[in-house]
Amino acid sequence: MSFSVTKTLEREVDKLVNSYPQKRSASLMVLHAIQDEFGYISKDAELWAAEKLDLKPINIHELVTFYPMLRDHDSGKTVVRVCRTLSCALAGSHKLHGHICEKLGLDKQGNGLQRTKDGKFGVEFAECLASCGTGPVIMCNDDFYESVSNEEADKILKEYDA
């Protein structure tokens, strides 16, 4: 993918930058806007964001590589995050992760983000999705699901595959 700024993104970023007393304060919001538009933040996008925010490119790269919700690579159209912290693990999140991976043809034992060959899905474990009483929980992009069974996961995946 080549990075080409749309007019919509340019307006959104300008609005974000102007809503903070210091440009730097808009950094995370700008990166989220870029990721929402392209699915991830490329090197060219990092350079563009740094220029818009009057920062050095390393300042932007540090944010992209520090925050787990930001991506510097294509993670798939739908990213499925399965909570793996204690409450969800006790509720079966590791088995749920394995089921989802198997359903999508991915390695059940794989670490980190795995992406399907067709690019439709990316699957990874997440650290605490903040719903400890309703595990196992997953997020599909920005949508949140609680008490997910294998059968419910199948239905959710089918919805996102449409």
Secondary structure, 3 states (H helix, E strand, C coil): CCCCCCHHHHHHHHHHHHCCCCHHHHHHHHHHHHHHHHCCCCHHHHHHHHHHCCCCHHHHHHHHHHCCCCCCCCCCCEEEEEECCHHHHHCCHHHHHHHHHHHHCCCCCCCCCEECCCCCEEEEEECCCCCHHHCCCEEECCEEECCCCHHHHHHHHHHHHC
